[in-house]
């Protein structure tokens, strides 16, 4: 007799679900160079996506 795996109890894989949306953009090399320089100045050296999120949060919270 075969035992099937209950999908309700199966552990999930990958990233946890959050309320977000992917945004794909093209960025000029000169701007990427500035972004990479900013990243190099950070103590924890965030990834480009994380750096962009931090910069957006910082800029938008000041203007809001």
N, C-alpha and C positions, 0 to 999 in steps of 0.2 A: 504494500500500500504506500503510495506517494504522499508526502506531506507538503502541502503548499505553504508558501510564505504569505502571511497576511500583510498586504501593502499598507494597512493602517499603522502597523507597528514597525515597518521598515524605517531605519534611520535615514534621514535626508542627507544628501551630499551637496557640496558646493556652497556658494555664498548664502547667508541667511536672507530671507525676503525682507525688503524694506521698501518704503514708499519712495521710489526714485525713478528716474528716466534717463536713458543714455542720451548724451548729446555729442555728436561727432562734428568736429570743426577742423578746418585747415588753418594752420598758423604759419606766418612768414618766418623764415629762418632767423631773422634778426630778433624777432620777439621770442622765439624759442631759446636763443642764446641768452637773452635777458632773464628768462624764466629759469634756465639752467644755472645761471650765476646766482639768482636768488636762492635756489635750492641748495647750492654749495655753501651759502652763508648760514643755512639753518643747522642747528645742532643735530637734529635727527635725520637730515637729508631725506625729506619726503619724496615719494614718487611724483612724476609730473601730474597725474590726475589729482593726487592729494594736495599738491602745491596749488593747483588751480582752484580747488575747493576752498583752501584756506584763504587765498587772495580774494576770491569772490565774497566769502563771508566777511572778511575784514573790510573790504570796500563798501559792500552793501549795508553793513550794520552802521557804518559811519554816516552814510547818506540817508538812511531811513528815519 
